Amino acid sequence: MKICIIGTGAIGSIFGAHLARVEGVEVHAYDVSQPHVDAINKNGLRISGAADFTARLHATTNAKEIPPCDYGIIATKSTHTRPAMAQIAHVFANDGAVCSVQNGVGNEEIIAEHVKFVIRGTTFPAGHIIEPGHVGFDIKGDTWIGPFEPTKTPMSGVNELAEALNKSGMNVIPLEDARGAQWTKLIFNASTNPVGALTLLHHGAATRLPATGQLFNDLIAEGEAVAKAMGITLHGDPRAMVQKGANAPGKHNASMLQDVLAKRITEVDFMNGAIVKWGEQVGVPTPLNKTMWALIKGLEHSRTNP
């Protein structure tokens, strides 16, 4: 089995390094960072923290070097999904399936513009890049994958990918309908990410401060109301996930806070923006999510010398 990891940031690296240890799985990684790619090819991809090992895999910044693959796992920022898929789509021309493990909702629709089969994925592991070729594995967690409904992806393919990932040491649950898991994480992310990004508080501190902890709960309630109106049954309690993250060792910055500190464009359109969009479609008001979206967009705009 050949698997292509699209985007070797923290999450893509964690998935790729684990899979590279599975017998019978050949892993190729595609990333735009030449220093990261060079370090992986020279010294291997090191994972430390929640797991500690170094794996060997082939990494490249040139998509033309990657052979046809059976599966892809895309772990880029949601803002990079479209250009990444435009460059790598040929690798899956022989009915290869691409699984998103990205934040938010809306990535699957973009992926489906480029490949025949798409797998909806939701993952809770978290990490950060320590240096080129070395990724810190901050928090372990489960991953849920299932067919992206419009593409009629066979469940057999979902099960095969899940089996390889479970052999690698990741905990992956295949589901016929993965929307509930995806929306559970969406609601979790849409509460914790913008609050962390705007206050500069790491996740544990923002959870324990009464004012921001209450804001988490209020944002979650809006998201839950939208999911209910869409007929989606959540796959867990976002509030419990907030507490689990707060109790994890260390001081973990939400991905949106990491983006703000690095002065990058955030994924707010795929998080709070998505909840606002779907809320409008099903007639559920989402004033807090709309406010978070507007404030983050304003923060991004402030860097462009308005």
Backbone as a ProteinNet text record, in pm:
[ID]
protein_1_A
[PRIMARY]
MKICIIGTGAIGSIFGAHLARVEGVEVHAYDVSQPHVDAINKNGLRISGAADFTARLHATTNAKEIPPCDYGIIATKSTHTRPAMAQIAHVFANDGAVCSVQNGVGNEEIIAEHVKFVIRGTTFPAGHIIEPGHVGFDIKGDTWIGPFEPTKTPMSGVNELAEALNKSGMNVIPLEDARGAQWTKLIFNASTNPVGALTLLHHGAATRLPATGQLFNDLIAEGEAVAKAMGITLHGDPRAMVQKGANAPGKHNASMLQDVLAKRITEVDFMNGAIVKWGEQVGVPTPLNKTMWALIKGLEHSRTNP
[TERTIARY]
83.9	0	87.5	56.3	128.3	36.2	88.6	11.7	91.2	24	86.8	35.1	127.1	92.9	106.4	-0.9	-2.3	2.7	119.8	139.6	197.7	327.6	393.3	417.6	310.5	313.7	305.3	262.1	262	175.2	49.9	-42.5	-2.2	30.4	72.5	196.5	289.6	411.6	381	290.2	254.4	192.4	101.2	40	143.7	224.8	322.2	427	478.7	582.1	528	405.3	346.6	328.3	273	246.9	375.4	483.7	610.5	667.5	615.6	664.1	584.8	481.4	394.9	449.4	465.8	514.7	413.7	464.7	378.8	322	353.7	307	425.8	414.9	519.1	466.1	537.2	488.8	570.1	499	558.9	497.6	579.3	531.2	556.5	455.9	466.3	448.6	547.6	541.6	614.3	581.2	644	768.2	793.9	910	1033.8	1125.6	1246.3	1333.2	1353.2	1433.4	1375	1242.9	1176.5	1194.4	1172.1	1187.4	1331.3	1427.5	1569.2	1606.8	1558	1589.6	1528.6	1405.6	1340.5	1418.4	1459.6	1532	1671.7	1732.6	1868.5	1869.9	1783.9	1791.1	1669	1566.5	1440.9	1348.6	1225.1	1126.1	1113.9	1156.7	1156.2	1027.6	968.9	852.6	893.7	861.9	893.2	776.4	768.5	659.4	571.2	447.1	353.1	399	485.6	555.2	694.5	791.3	929.5	995.4	1012.2	1076.5	1112.4	1194	1230.3	1193.3	1125.4	1081.1	1144.5	1162.2	1216.8	1105.6	1098.2	1003.2	1059.8	1004.3	1051.9	970.8	1037.9	971.5	1020.9	934.3	970.9	887.2	941.7	865	814.4	846.6	808.5	705.4	580.6	473.2	493.6	567.6	589.4	676.8	747.9	832.3	755	628.4	550.1	478.4	492.4	426.9	276.8	199.7	56.7	35.9	-59.2	-84.1	-227.1	-242.7	-374.9	-456.4	-386.4	-453.7	-370.6	-438.9	-372.8	-431.3	-349.4	-396.2	-354.1	-450.9	-418.6	-432.4	-323.1	-317.3	-270.7	-288.9	-252.3	-351.1	-316.2	-415.3	-528.8	-649.4	-765.2	-749.9	-679.5	-658.5	-568.7	-498.5	-407.2	-460.7	-582.3	-635.4	-641	-695.4	-715.1	-583.1	-485.1	-359.3	-286.2	-291.4	-223.5	-284.4	-416.2	-481.9	-460	-453	-428.2	-292	-195.9	-60.4	-43.5	-122.6	-98.7	-205.3	-310.8	-425.5	-387.6	-287.4	-250.1	-205.8	-158.7	-110.9	-225.8	-350.3	-466.5	-555.6	-497.9	-575.7	-632.4	-568	-614.9	-710.9	-807.9	-910.8	-855.9	-741.4	-693.5	-786.4	-800.2	-889.2	-808	-857.2	-789.1	-872.7	-807.9	-872.9	-827.1	-921.3	-888.7	-885.7	-777.7	-772.4	-753.9	-814.6	-796.5	-901.8	-881.5	-976.3	-1096	-1208.7	-1324.5	-1400.3	-1495.7	-1571	-1559.1	-1570.4	-1560.7	-1442.7	-1348.1	-1232.2	-1268.8	-1359.9	-1395.6	-1452.3	-1531.2	-1587.7	-1478.2	-1373.6	-1262.1	-1183.7	-1156.2	-1082.3	-1157.5	-1289.9	-1371.9	-1369.1	-1325	-1309.1	-1192.8	-1104.6	-979.7	-965.2	-1033.9	-1020.8	-1158.8	-1164.9	-1293	-1346.5	-1259	-1302.9	-1244.7	-1330.1	-1289.2	-1338.1	-1252.7	-1286	-1289.9	-1400.9	-1417.6	-1343.7	-1257.3	-1180.9	-1179.8	-1170.8	-1162.1	-1058.5	-961.5	-855.4	-830.7	-797.5	-775.1	-630.7	-536.5	-396.4	-353	-260	-209.9	-59	5.9	150.9	201.7	332.6	393.5	530.2	573.8	705.8	810.8	907.4	1016.2	1128.3	1164.3	1263.1	1243.9	1305.3	1290	1323.3	1231.6	1251.3	1216.7	1168.8	1140.1	1007.4	913.5	779.7	749.4	699.1	654.5	511.8	490.6	358.6	300.6	213.1	166.7	56.7	-44	-162.2	-204.2	-218.4	-273.4	-425.5	-484	-629.2	-678.2	-810	-871.3	-889.3	-908	-938.7	-1057.7	-1152.5	-1268.2	-1267.2	-1291.9	-1297.7	-1420.1	-1473	-1588.8	-1604.1	-1685.7	-1701.8	-1757.5	-1703.9	-1764.7	-1882.2	-2001.7	-2123.5	-2137.4	-2114.6	-2136.9	-2048	-1930.9	-1839.4	-1864.1	-1957.1	-1988.8	-1862	-1773.7	-1650.6	-1685.1	-1631.3	-1663.7	-1616.2	-1698.9	-1662.2	-1542.8	-1524.6	-1410.7	-1278.4	-1272.9	-1152.5	-1129.1	-1237.4	-1227.6	-1171.9	-1223.8	-1177.6	-1031.3	-988.8	-849.9	-753.5	-787.5	-702.8	-701.1	-817.3	-824.6	-740.4	-741.7	-663.2	-513.6	-466.6	-324.9	-288.6	-374.8	-347	-347.2	-437.5	-440	-316.1	-267.5	-143.2	-24.6	-35.2	74.2	83.4	-21.4	-23	-119	-178.6	-283.2	-413.6	-505.7	-635.4	-741.1	-783.1	-871.7	-999.3	-1115.3	-1244.5	-1314.3	-1338.1	-1411.6	-1561.5	-1629.1	-1773.2	-1843.4	-1963.8	-2044.2	-2081.1	-2107.2	-2140.8	-2049.8	-1952.7	-1853.6	-1886.1	-2005	-2039.6	-2048.4	-2101.2	-2114.9	-1981.2	-1881.7	-1747.7	-1687.1	-1705.6	-1648.1	-1709.6	-1840.2	-1904.9	-1874.3	-1849.3	-1810.5	-1678.6	-1583.1	-1455	-1469.2	-1552.8	-1575.2	-1623.8	-1722.4	-1779.2	-1675.9	-1597.1	-1486.8	-1388	-1345.1	-1247.2	-1301.1	-1428.9	-1486.8	-1507	-1502.9	-1510.8	-1370.9	-1279.6	-1149.4	-1051	-1053	-951.5	-958.9	-1073.3	-1074.5	-1053.9	-1104	-1085.6	-937	-869.4	-725.7	-649.4	-689.1	-618.3	-635	-751.9	-778.4	-724.8	-716.1	-669.5	-522.2	-464.7	-326.5	-309.8	-421.1	-415.6	-401.4	-313.2	-307.7	-436.3	-460.3	-590.8	-629	-536.8	-568.8	-604.7	-529	-554.8	-689.9	-723.5	-851.4	-969	-949.3	-1056.1	-1081.7	-974.5	-988	-1028.1	-1003.5	-1048.5	-1201	-1277.5	-1424.2	-1485.1	-1434.5	-1495.1	-1480.1	-1358.9	-1337.9	-1392.9	-1391.2	-1451.2	-1600.4	-1668.5	-1811.3	-1834.1	-1743.9	-1755.7	-1742.5	-1650.2	-1641.3	-1778.5	-1842.6	-1971.3	-2079.2	-2081	-2183	-2163.3	-2037.7	-2009.1	-2045.9	-2017.4	-2052.2	-2202.9	-2280.8	-2426.9	-2480	-2422.9	-2464.5	-2436	-2316.2	-2279.9	-2368.5	-2398.7	-2485.8	-2624.3	-2674.4	-2807.3	-2808.3	-2699.7	-2690.8	-2684.9	-2600.2	-2589.1	-2723.2	-2795.1	-2925.7	-3022.5	-3021.8	-3111.9	-3075.4	-2949.5	-2904.7	-2929.3	-2975.9	-3000.8	-2876.4	-2772.5	-2645.9	-2640.7	-2615.9	-2598	-2450.1	-2414.1	-2273	-2214.6	-2084.5	-2013.7	-1932.7	-2001.3	-1933.6	-1975.3	-1919.8	-1953.9	-1836.3	-1853.6	-1743.1	-1692	-1779.6	-1736.5	-1638.3	-1663	-1570.2	-1435.4	-1438.9	-1313.9	-1235.2	-1307.4	-1241.8	-1167.7	-1234.6	-1173.1	-1056.1	-1070.4	-961.1	-837	-856.7	-743.8	-680.6	-764.3	-713.5	-631.4	-662.5	-592.5	-469.5	-444.1	-326.8	-199.4	-89.1	37	83	152.8	210.6	111.2	156	75.3	57	-58.9	-83.1	-157.8	-95.3	-161.7	-250.9	-373.9	-463.8	-399.5	-435	-372.6	-395.4	-511.2	-537.5	-448.3	-419	-325	-185.1	-146.4	-17.8	-11.2	-122	-126.4	-116.2	-187.6	-185.1	-44.4	19.3	154.3	254	230.6	319	275.1	165.6	110.4	71	8	-45.1	-196.2	-252.6	-397.1	-450.5	-561.9	-617.9	-720.9	-771	-874.3	-1014.2	-1032.9	-1160.3	-1277.8	-1254.9	-1364.2	-1417.5	-1329.8	-1369	-1418.5	-1408.6	-1454.9	-1578.8	-1560.1	-1674.2	-1751.6	-1679.6	-1747.5	-1838.9	-1796.2	-1879.3	-2004.3	-1990.5	-2107.1	-2206	-2155.7	-2243	-2315.4	-2242	-2301.1	-2411.9	-2382.1	-2483.2	-2597.9	-2568	-2674.9	-2773.3	-2721.7	-2808.9	-2894.6	-2837.3	-2911	-3023.4	-3003.6	-3106.8	-3187.2	-3162.6	-3242.1	-3209.7	-3081.7	-3040.7	-2946.7	-2980	-2891.1	-2760.9	-2651.4	-2519.4	-2442.2	-2493.9	-2429.6	-2289.2	-2265.1	-2131.7	-2029	-2065.1	-1972.9	-1946.8	-2048.8	-2030.9	-1938	-1949	-1860.4	-1716.2	-1695.4	-1559.5	-1500.1	-1581.1	-1535.7	-1495.3	-1579.4	-1552.1	-1426	-1406.3	-1288.7	-1159.5	-1161.1	-1041.5	-1013.4	-1118.3	-1096.7	-1040.5	-1088.1	-1034.7	-889.1	-853.3	-714.5	-624.9	-671.8	-595.6	-581.2	-688.9	-687.8	-593.7	-574.3	-489.7	-345.2	-305.3	-167.1	-145.7	-252.7	-240.1	-235.4	-209.7	-201.2	-329.6	-446.2	-573.7	-585.3
-119.4	0	124.5	218.1	345.8	455.4	535.7	644.3	773.2	878.8	1010.6	1102	1159.3	1258.4	1396.1	1470.3	1601.5	1707.3	1764.6	1862.1	1797.6	1821.3	1759.7	1862.1	1934.2	2009.2	1909.8	1955.1	1866.5	1742.9	1762.2	1649.4	1557.6	1613.5	1530.8	1450.3	1510.6	1439.8	1326.3	1349.1	1244.7	1125.5	1151.5	1042.8	973.6	1052.3	995.1	911.1	960.7	887.4	755.9	756.6	632.6	531.8	576.4	485	426.9	505.1	459.6	339.9	311.4	197.1	69.3	76.8	-38.2	-119.1	-246.3	-334.2	-337	-322.1	-324.2	-189.1	-83.9	51.5	136.9	196.9	286.7	429.6	514.1	649.6	752.7	840.5	954.9	1081.2	1181.9	1306.1	1423.2	1509.1	1627.1	1751.6	1841.7	1963	2075	2199.6	2312.8	2362.4	2310.2	2356.2	2275.3	2337.1	2266	2224.8	2310.4	2267.7	2146	2143	2030.6	1902.8	1913.4	1798.6	1747.5	1839.4	1799.5	1726.6	1777	1715	1575.6	1559.6	1428.1	1327.8	1369	1277.1	1243.5	1338.4	1316.5	1235.2	1274.2	1216.1	1135.6	1130.6	1069.1	1172	1133.4	1221.4	1183.4	1273.9	1246.3	1294.9	1209.5	1243.4	1231.9	1332.7	1325.3	1379.8	1337.7	1381.3	1264	1264.8	1157.1	1024.1	1029.3	911.7	958.9	867.9	907.6	805.9	841.1	753	834.3	774.9	835.4	737.4	787.4	703.2	749.8	656.5	686.2	686.7	792.8	803.2	898.1	894.5	982.2	1110.7	1223.7	1354.2	1436.1	1522.4	1602.4	1729.7	1831.7	1953	1950.5	1844.1	1830.2	1719.5	1755.8	1657.4	1556.7	1593.5	1502.7	1383.5	1391.8	1281.4	1170.7	1196.7	1099.8	1003.7	872	773.8	768.3	700.7	682.7	619.2	672.3	623.2	574.1	478	422.6	517.5	584.8	676.5	801.9	909.6	1032.3	1076.6	1139.3	1202.1	1347.6	1436.6	1578.4	1644.3	1710.2	1770.6	1915.8	1978.8	2119.4	2206.3	2331.5	2428.4	2432.4	2456.3	2459.2	2565.5	2671.7	2778.5	2734.2	2620.9	2572.6	2450.1	2408.2	2285.2	2292.9	2400.1	2407.5	2405.7	2490.9	2483.5	2351.5	2295	2166.9	2057.5	2048.8	1944	1964.5	2088.1	2113.2	2058.2	2063.2	2018.1	1866.8	1802.5	1661.2	1567.6	1619	1536.6	1421.7	1441.8	1337.6	1208.2	1219	1101	1002.7	1052.4	969.9	944.6	957.9	943.4	803.2	701.3	562.5	527.1	616.1	595	592.3	657.9	671.8	761.7	736	814.3	906.3	1028.2	1126.2	1151	1139.1	1158.6	1290.8	1375.1	1500.1	1476.4	1521.6	1523.6	1668.4	1759.1	1902	1957.2	2079.7	2146.8	2197.8	2210.8	2274.3	2185.6	2247.9	2178.8	2259.2	2187.8	2252.4	2204.5	2135.1	2085.8	1973.2	1885.4	1771.3	1815.5	1920.8	1971	2016.6	2079.2	2125	2005.6	1907.6	1788.8	1716.7	1709.8	1638.9	1704.8	1827.7	1892.8	1832.6	1760.3	1713.3	1562	1487.6	1341.8	1277.8	1149	1078	1041.4	989.8	940.9	1025.2	1063.3	1147.8	1084.3	1088.5	1036.1	1152.9	1160.3	1263.3	1218.9	1304	1265	1372.1	1327.4	1416.3	1358.2	1438.9	1387.3	1479.9	1421.3	1500.8	1507.7	1428.4	1449.2	1592.6	1644.5	1780	1781.4	1874.9	1884.4	2016.5	2025.4	2147.1	2112.2	2192.8	2175.8	2231.1	2147.3	2192.6	2252.2	2182.5	2228.7	2142.6	2177.9	2093.7	1947.8	1859.6	1717.5	1666.3	1752.9	1714.5	1775.9	1689.4	1733.9	1691.6	1785.3	1755.7	1703.2	1585.4	1521.6	1560.1	1662.4	1720.2	1639.4	1599.3	1535.4	1417.9	1299.5	1185.6	1201.2	1131.1	1137.4	1044.6	1029	941.1	1012.3	931.4	980.5	902	972.3	907.1	935.6	834.6	854.2	783.5	840	780.8	836.8	775.5	822.8	965	1045.8	1175.8	1147.7	1167.8	1116.2	1145.7	1269.6	1297.4	1216.4	1168.8	1095.9	945.2	899.5	756.1	670.5	715	641.1	507.2	396.2	265.3	255.5	195.7	176.3	82.3	-5.2	-97	-21	89.3	171.4	241.4	289	352.4	252.6	130.7	27.2	-9.7	-14.3	-50.2	55.7	182.9	290	288.9	267.8	263.3	149.3	34.4	-80.4	-48.9	16.5	53.3	152	248.2	348.3	286.3	193.8	126.9	41.2	-21.9	-98.3	-6.7	118.7	213.7	265.2	242	293.2	408.3	459.1	560	488.3	556.7	497.2	555.8	475.3	524	440.9	510.8	443.8	472.6	369.2	390.9	397.9	492.2	511.5	523.1	469.6	487.6	635.1	704.5	846.7	918.6	991.9	1058.1	1205.1	1249.1	1390.7	1428.6	1337.6	1369.2	1393.7	1311.4	1330.7	1461.5	1488.8	1610	1735.2	1734.7	1852.2	1868.4	1758.1	1769	1843.6	1808.4	1879.3	2021.8	2040.4	2175.6	2267.7	2220.8	2303.9	2329.2	2227.1	2243.7	2349.1	2335.7	2429.3	2571.1	2583.8	2716.3	2790.2	2717.6	2785.7	2819.1	2722.8	2741.9	2820.8	2800.8	2863.3	3015.5	3075.6	3221.6	3291.2	3230.9	3291.1	3290.5	3178.2	3172.8	3270.2	3280.5	3370	3516.2	3552.2	3692.5	3732	3636.1	3667.8	3634	3553.8	3503.5	3405.2	3350.3	3252.5	3111.5	3029.8	2889.9	2821.7	2700.9	2637.5	2619.6	2570.7	2548.5	2676.6	2783.4	2910.9	2968.6	2959.9	3013.9	2934.1	2803.2	2719.6	2754.2	2777.5	2798.9	2942.2	3038.4	3175.6	3178.3	3216.9	3207.9	3279	3396.8	3473	3400.7	3355.1	3287.4	3145.1	3080.6	2948.2	2952.2	3056.5	3071.7	3100.8	3179.6	3209	3081	2991.2	2860	2792.4	2786.6	2717.6	2781.4	2914.4	2983.7	2962.1	2962.2	2934.3	2789.9	2698	2557.7	2542	2611	2599.1	2642.2	2747.8	2789.6	2681.2	2625.4	2520.9	2398.6	2359.8	2244.9	2268.3	2391	2421.6	2408.8	2449.5	2437.6	2290.7	2212.7	2069.9	1999	2030.8	1968.6	2001	2126.4	2166.3	2098.2	2060.5	1990.2	1840.2	1791.5	1649.4	1569.7	1635.9	1570	1538.9	1411.9	1370.7	1376	1457.1	1474.4	1345.1	1330.2	1207.9	1236.4	1283.7	1320.8	1459.6	1505.3	1634.3	1730.3	1838.6	1933.4	1991	2003.2	2057.2	1962.2	1833.9	1736.1	1742.9	1770.3	1782.7	1906.3	2013	2133.9	2100.4	2029.1	1995	1898.3	1802.4	1708.1	1781.6	1875.6	1953.5	2038.7	2093.3	2178.3	2099.4	1970.9	1886.4	1817.7	1835.4	1773.3	1840.2	1766.3	1825.1	1939.6	2035.3	2144.3	2255.5	2349.1	2465.3	2464.6	2412.1	2396.8	2517.8	2585.4	2695.4	2640.5	2688.4	2649.6	2684.8	2609.2	2631.3	2773.1	2831.9	2967.6	3068.2	3043.7	3129.7	3115.6	2992.8	2972.8	3052.2	3052.6	3128.4	3279.1	3326.8	3470.9	3513.6	3435.1	3469.6	3468.5	3380	3373	3467	3543.7	3638.3	3569.8	3451	3378	3398.4	3375.6	3372.6	3252.8	3270.9	3165.3	3081.2	2978.1	2891	2930.7	3054.4	3095.1	3078.7	3091.3	3073.3	2930.4	2833.7	2693	2650.1	2739.3	2708.4	2792.5	2909.7	2994.7	3036.7	3065.8	3104	2994.9	2868.8	2756.5	2743.2	2761.1	2753	2864.4	2984.2	3096.2	3064.3	3011.1	2980.4	2876.4	2766.8	2662.6	2708.7	2793.4	2848.8	2930.1	3008.3	3086.6	2995.3	2884.9	2793.9	2721	2690.3	2616	2705.9	2836.1	2930.5	2937.1	2912.8	2920	3038.9	3135.3	3251	3211.8	3273.1	3242	3371.9	3462.1	3592.8	3585.9	3493.5	3486.1	3434.3	3330.7	3280.6	3385.7	3463	3569.2	3677.7	3706.9	3805.5	3756.3	3630.4	3574	3578.6	3540.6	3542.9	3684.7	3783.6	3922.1	3975.6	3943.8	3992.5	3932.3	3801.4	3738.5	3792.5	3812.6	3870.4	4011.5	4086.5	4221.2	4217.7	4120.1	4105.1	4072.8	3984	3953.6	4078.2	4153.9	4273.2	4380.4	4381.9	4485.1	4474.7	4356.7	4338.3	4387.7	4425.1	4463.3	4614.9	4688.2	4833	4894.4	4864.8	4913	5064.1
0	0	0	-87.8	-92.6	-39.5	53.6	114.2	102.2	58.9	45.3	156	231.7	333.2	268.8	265.4	200.7	309.6	329	434.9	558.4	583.3	699.5	809.6	843.3	967.8	1081.9	1197.8	1314.2	1293.3	1252.6	1241.1	1125.9	1010.8	898.3	931.7	1003.9	1042.9	1140.3	1233.4	1329.9	1257.5	1165.5	1088.4	1001.1	929.1	836.9	906.1	1018.9	1091.6	1146	1197.6	1247.5	1134	1022.7	911.7	854	857.4	799.6	874.3	992.3	1071.1	1042.8	958.4	933.4	815.1	835.6	728.9	614.6	491.9	374.5	336.9	413	382.1	340.3	223.1	171	179.3	253.1	279.1	201.2	132.2	64.4	124.2	143.8	203.7	109.9	97.8	12.3	98.6	92.7	172.6	98.7	130.2	62.5	135.5	256.4	333.8	296.4	223.2	181.9	300.7	402.7	518.3	590.1	603.7	670.4	588.6	458.2	368	369.9	362	361.3	490.5	603.3	732.2	743.2	692.3	696.4	612.3	493.2	405.5	458.6	529.1	580	709.7	803.9	938.2	978.5	894.3	932.5	998	1021.3	1083.7	1230.7	1317.6	1461.1	1525.9	1608.2	1689.2	1835.4	1916.9	2059.5	2139.7	2264.2	2351.4	2388.2	2338.7	2368.9	2310.6	2210.4	2156.9	2120.5	2119.9	2093.7	2001.6	1874.8	1777.8	1653.1	1568.6	1440.1	1329.5	1225.4	1114.6	984.7	894	761.8	658.4	579.4	470.7	366.3	246.2	138.8	138	149.9	148.8	30.7	-22.9	-138.3	-144.4	-208.7	-238.5	-382.5	-455.3	-596.2	-609.5	-632.2	-639.5	-751.9	-854.3	-967.7	-929.6	-817	-772.4	-701.4	-668.8	-591.1	-685.1	-662.5	-748.3	-719.9	-805.5	-777.8	-640.6	-565.3	-428.7	-412.8	-321.9	-292.8	-205.9	-114	-22.4	-2.3	28.1	69.2	201.7	284	407.3	399.3	387.8	375.4	511.8	552.2	685.3	676.9	560.7	547.8	625.3	643.6	689.7	587.5	634.9	545.3	437	467.9	370	254.6	271.1	167.6	94.6	125.4	65.9	-86	-139.2	-284.5	-361.2	-328.6	-404.9	-385.1	-265.5	-241.6	-327.6	-332.3	-411	-560.8	-604.2	-746.7	-787.7	-696.4	-727.6	-714.2	-629.2	-596.6	-652.3	-711.5	-751.8	-844.1	-930	-1027	-959	-835.8	-763.1	-737.1	-736.9	-704.1	-825.7	-944.5	-1067.6	-1084.5	-1024.6	-1037	-923.5	-899.3	-797.4	-654.6	-630.8	-494.8	-415.5	-285.5	-200.1	-110.3	-90.5	-5.3	119.1	235	364.6	425.2	462.4	531.5	681.4	746.5	893.1	938.6	862.5	885.6	981	1022.6	1109.5	1029.8	1099.1	1038.6	942.3	871.5	767.2	638.6	526.7	395.6	313.4	377	302.5	206.4	248.2	164	30.5	31.5	-93.7	-189.8	-134.5	-218.2	-271	-185	-227.1	-338.5	-326.6	-424.5	-562.9	-570.3	-701	-778.7	-708.9	-769.5	-774.8	-686.7	-685.3	-678	-716.4	-723.7	-586.1	-499.3	-368.7	-255.8	-161.7	-49.3	80.8	182.7	315.4	414.3	486.5	589.8	714.9	769.3	887	995	1117.9	1233.5	1328.3	1369	1454.9	1572.5	1687.8	1808.4	1855.9	1803.6	1841	1809.2	1888.7	1868.1	1883.3	1814.2	1822.6	1768.5	1755.9	1703	1644.4	1549.7	1490.2	1586.4	1623.8	1710.3	1625.9	1520.9	1423.6	1300	1187.5	1068.1	1097.1	1060.2	1080.9	1219.2	1308.4	1446.9	1490.6	1528.7	1567.9	1710.9	1789.2	1924.6	1922.3	1979.4	1987.7	2123.3	2126.2	2252.2	2319.8	2241.6	2299.1	2211.8	2274	2201.3	2191.3	2095.8	2081	1972.9	1965.7	1866.8	1733.3	1629.7	1496.2	1443.6	1380.6	1320.1	1170.2	1088.3	944	886.6	779.5	712.7	573.8	490.1	352.6	347.5	254.9	227	133.5	181.3	120	-29.8	-75.9	-219	-313.5	-265.2	-353.5	-353.4	-267.6	-261	-245.4	-160	-132	-66.4	-116.7	-58.1	87.2	171.3	311.4	323.2	225.4	229	228.6	154	151.6	284.2	345.7	477.8	578.8	575.1	668.1	645.4	518.9	488.8	541.9	522.4	572.9	725.6	786.7	933.2	988.1	919.6	965.3	964	857.2	849.6	959.8	984.9	1087.9	1227.7	1251.2	1381.8	1403.2	1297.2	1307.3	1339.3	1297.6	1317.7	1461	1539.5	1676.4	1697.8	1589.3	1603.8	1639.3	1704	1737.9	1645.3	1546.6	1440.4	1436.1	1435.6	1434.4	1302.1	1219.3	1093.8	1120.8	1057	1077	941.9	933.7	812.9	794.2	904.8	901.8	1001	950	1035.9	1060.1	1021	1039.5	1186.6	1269.4	1411.1	1477.1	1443.5	1498.9	1448.3	1318.5	1262.1	1324	1342.6	1399.8	1548.2	1616.1	1757.1	1768.7	1684.1	1689.4	1636.1	1532.9	1480.9	1591.7	1668	1775	1883.8	1917.1	2012.5	1961.8	1835.5	1779.1	1768.7	1729.6	1710.5	1841.7	1953	2083.3	2134	2130.6	2194.5	2109.4	1978.8	1894	1888	1855	1845.7	1978.8	2087.2	2219.9	2255.6	2230.9	2255.2	2169.6	2042.9	1950.6	1988.9	2040.5	2073.5	2211	2303	2438.8	2459.5	2369.6	2379.8	2495.4	2544.5	2653.2	2596.8	2658.4	2618.7	2665.2	2612.9	2630.8	2778	2859.8	2999.8	3072.5	3046.2	3113.7	3072.8	2943.8	2896.4	2951.5	2971.7	3027.3	3172.9	3248.5	3392.9	3430.3	3342.6	3370.6	3354.2	3456.7	3449.2	3328.3	3295.9	3186.5	3052.9	3020.5	2892.4	2894.6	3012.9	3023.4	2993.7	3042.1	3012.9	2864.9	2806	2662.8	2581.3	2621.1	2555.2	2554.4	2672.4	2684.3	2598	2592.1	2513.6	2364	2318.7	2178.1	2143.8	2234.3	2212.2	2197.1	2280.2	2274.3	2138.2	2080.9	1946.1	1843.5	1848	1753	1766.5	1890.4	1913.5	1853.8	1865.2	1810.9	1658.6	1593.9	1448.3	1408	1474.9	1443.4	1460.4	1566.8	1591.4	1479.3	1434.9	1326	1195	1178.2	1058.1	1065.7	1180.5	1196.7	1226.7	1278.8	1309.4	1458.6	1491.8	1630.8	1664.5	1760.9	1795.6	1851.9	1831.3	1870.7	1997.4	2100.8	2223.8	2267.8	2377.6	2436.7	2419.7	2342.5	2325.6	2456.2	2556.3	2685.9	2754.6	2743.2	2800.8	2729.9	2599.4	2524.5	2567.6	2598.4	2650	2778.9	2869.2	2996.3	2979.7	2889.1	2864.4	2815	2722.6	2672.2	2781	2869.3	2977.1	3077.2	3092.5	3189.6	3132.4	3002.7	2940.4	2991.7	2997.4	3045.9	2955.6	3014.9	2936.9	2908.7	2828.5	2791.5	2640.2	2596.4	2452.7	2398	2300.9	2230.9	2120.3	2112.7	2004.1	1870.3	1767.4	1635.4	1584.5	1615.3	1568.7	1641	1768.6	1840.2	1780.2	1744.7	1678.3	1548.2	1473.5	1348.1	1373.9	1474.9	1505.9	1547.6	1632.3	1677	1561.4	1462.6	1346.3	1234.9	1259.7	1162.4	1031.3	1047.7	932.7	924.1	805	789.7	868	937.7	1021.4	944.8	1013.3	956.3	1004.3	1044.6	1104.6	1008.2	877.5	781.5	784.8	815.6	818.4	955.7	1053.7	1189.4	1221.3	1279.6	1314	1190.4	1082.9	958.6	908.3	921.7	877.7	963.6	1094.9	1182.2	1150.1	1123.3	1084.3	954.1	856	724.9	736.8	808.3	822.7	912.2	1010.5	1092.9	1010.7	917.4	829.7	743.2	697.3	609.6	681	810.8	885.2	978.2	974	1051.2	1198.9	1234.9	1375.1	1392.2	1478.3	1497.7	1567.2	1522.6	1579.8	1604.3	1686.8	1704.1	1763.8	1857.2	1917.2	1817.4	1741.5	1639.8	1533	1499.2	1400.1	1453.5	1581.9	1643.7	1645.6	1684.1	1683.2	1542.2	1444.1	1304.5	1264.2	1295.9	1256.6	1325	1452.1	1524.3	1469.7	1439.6	1383.2	1243.8	1164.1	1030.3	1042.6	1141.8	1163.8	1204.7	1288.7	1330.3	1210.1	1122.5	1000.8	913.4	902.4	817.7	871.2	1003.8	1064.1	1017	967.4	921.9	780.2	712.1	570.5	552.5	662.5	659	602.1	666.4	612.8	616
[MASK]
++++++++++++++++++++++++++++++++++++++++++++++++++++++++++++++++++++++++++++++++++++++++++++++++++++++++++++++++++++++++++++++++++++++++++++++++++++++++++++++++++++++++++++++++++++++++++++++++++++++++++++++++++++++++++++++++++++++++++++++++++++++++++++++++++++++++++++++++++++++++++++++++++++++++++++++++++

